């Protein structure tokens, strides 16, 4: 397995085990890192072997990235976005599309409004951190 699991604080746990994690978010950024390190097409079986994740799940995650024009797929996968410009935040946004509750859910009371503010404030901070790192930064870790 290429990447090991780490325990951590609550935000890290959300990123790893929440709606987007390891299932989507971690699998996506780790797959993109491997694709960025390869000049050739990379098969889902190669990604399965290196990530220790089911190939059907990898294909589902990469299909979402293909729909966002980050990855190309044809008998394998290839990164088409520039890894030096593709931020971890870009990946997060690509995976997050259509996963949030729509505007139909109304804020009914002061508690709901405060919870919404807390989540919004946390997302602003989270996004600022994710914007600091690119897939190229992650690719460089494979050289060590």
Beta strands, then each sheet from edge to edge (+ up, - down):
strand 1: 71-73
strand 2: 77-79
sheet 1: 1+ 2-
end
